Amino acid sequence: MKQLDILIEPSFQSTMEEMGIFSNEEYNSDAVLFEQGYNMFYIEIEPGEEFIIKAHTQGHVDCSEITYKFIRKKEKWETDEDLRDDEYDADDCVMFSLSPGNYMFLEDGITIKELES
């Protein structure tokens, strides 16, 4: 099975803080975006492995070559039908994002499942 590569991107706000810029100050947004891009990195996940997307970051999954499935966790108030409403058309998927949280790349090599925190 092929490993999953996830591009980790720090948030704009956390990048500003790292640069010592506060939101009430004037700043060059292009410089912040450059620094944000500079601080991106990939993590490699093997099938069957759990992984974490840390706070103040998000993960990007490229599904242009392999169509990955995403199973998000069910909220207490949701039904199984609510989850089916969130399914996307796999043919239209180019990339999707993962919010901070715990995930597992399942053994089938195409499914990413969001776990309870």
C-alpha positions as CSV (number, residue, x, y, z in Angstrom):
1,M,0.0,0.0,0.0
2,K,1.1,3.5,-0.7
3,Q,1.7,6.0,2.1
4,L,-0.5,9.1,2.6
5,D,1.3,12.4,2.3
6,I,-0.4,15.3,4.1
7,L,0.8,18.9,3.6
8,I,0.7,20.7,7.0
9,E,0.0,24.4,6.8
10,P,0.2,26.7,9.8
11,S,-2.6,29.2,10.3
12,F,-2.2,32.8,9.2
13,Q,-2.8,34.0,12.7
14,S,-0.2,31.7,14.3
15,T,2.3,32.7,11.6
16,M,1.8,36.4,12.5
17,E,2.3,35.6,16.2
18,E,5.5,33.6,15.3
19,M,6.7,36.7,13.4
20,G,6.0,38.9,16.4
21,I,3.2,40.8,14.7
22,F,0.0,41.6,16.6
23,S,-3.4,42.0,14.8
24,N,-3.7,45.7,15.8
25,E,-0.4,46.5,14.1
26,E,0.2,47.3,10.4
27,Y,1.8,44.5,8.6
28,N,2.7,43.3,5.1
29,S,0.3,40.4,4.4
30,D,2.5,39.2,1.5
31,A,5.4,38.7,4.0
32,V,3.1,36.8,6.3
33,L,1.9,34.6,3.4
34,F,5.5,34.0,2.4
35,E,6.5,32.9,5.9
36,Q,3.4,30.7,6.1
37,G,4.3,29.0,2.9
38,Y,7.9,28.6,4.1
39,N,6.7,26.9,7.3
40,M,4.7,24.2,5.4
41,F,5.8,20.6,5.6
42,Y,4.7,17.1,4.7
43,I,3.9,14.2,7.1
44,E,4.0,10.7,5.8
45,I,1.3,8.3,7.1
46,E,1.4,4.5,6.6
47,P,-1.9,2.6,6.2
48,G,-3.2,1.6,9.7
49,E,-1.4,4.5,11.4
50,E,-3.0,7.2,13.6
51,F,-1.9,10.8,13.3
52,I,-2.7,14.2,14.7
53,I,-3.2,17.5,13.0
54,K,-2.1,20.0,15.7
55,A,-3.9,23.1,16.8
56,H,-3.3,26.2,14.6
57,T,-2.6,24.1,11.6
58,Q,-4.5,22.3,8.9
59,G,-3.7,19.3,6.7
60,H,-4.2,19.2,3.0
61,V,-4.8,15.9,1.2
62,D,-4.2,15.7,-2.5
63,C,-6.5,13.3,-4.2
64,S,-5.7,14.1,-7.8
65,E,-4.0,10.7,-8.2
66,I,-5.7,8.6,-5.6
67,T,-9.3,9.3,-4.6
68,Y,-9.3,9.2,-0.8
69,K,-12.4,8.8,1.3
70,F,-13.0,10.8,4.4
71,I,-15.1,9.7,7.3
72,R,-15.7,12.4,9.9
73,K,-16.7,11.7,13.4
74,K,-20.4,11.8,14.2
75,E,-21.6,14.5,16.5
76,K,-23.9,13.5,19.4
77,W,-26.9,15.2,17.8
78,E,-26.3,13.8,14.3
79,T,-27.8,10.7,12.7
80,D,-26.2,8.4,10.2
81,E,-28.3,10.1,7.5
82,D,-26.7,13.5,8.4
83,L,-23.3,12.1,7.7
84,R,-24.3,10.7,4.3
85,D,-25.4,14.3,3.4
86,D,-21.8,15.4,3.7
87,E,-20.4,12.9,1.2
88,Y,-18.7,14.5,-1.7
89,D,-18.5,13.4,-5.3
90,A,-15.2,11.6,-5.6
91,D,-14.7,12.6,-9.2
92,D,-14.8,16.3,-8.2
93,C,-12.2,16.0,-5.5
94,V,-8.8,17.5,-6.1
95,M,-7.8,18.3,-2.6
96,F,-9.5,18.5,0.8
97,S,-8.5,19.8,4.2
98,L,-8.3,18.3,7.6
99,S,-8.9,20.5,10.7
100,P,-6.9,20.0,13.9
101,G,-7.8,16.7,15.5
102,N,-7.0,13.0,15.7
103,Y,-7.3,10.8,12.6
104,M,-6.5,7.3,11.3
105,F,-5.4,6.2,7.8
106,L,-7.2,2.9,7.5
107,E,-5.6,-0.3,6.3
108,D,-7.5,-0.1,2.9
109,G,-5.1,2.7,1.9
110,I,-7.8,5.1,0.8
111,T,-9.9,6.0,3.8
112,I,-9.1,8.7,6.4
113,K,-11.2,8.5,9.5
114,E,-11.6,11.3,12.1
115,L,-11.3,9.9,15.6
116,E,-12.8,11.2,18.9
117,S,-10.4,13.6,20.6
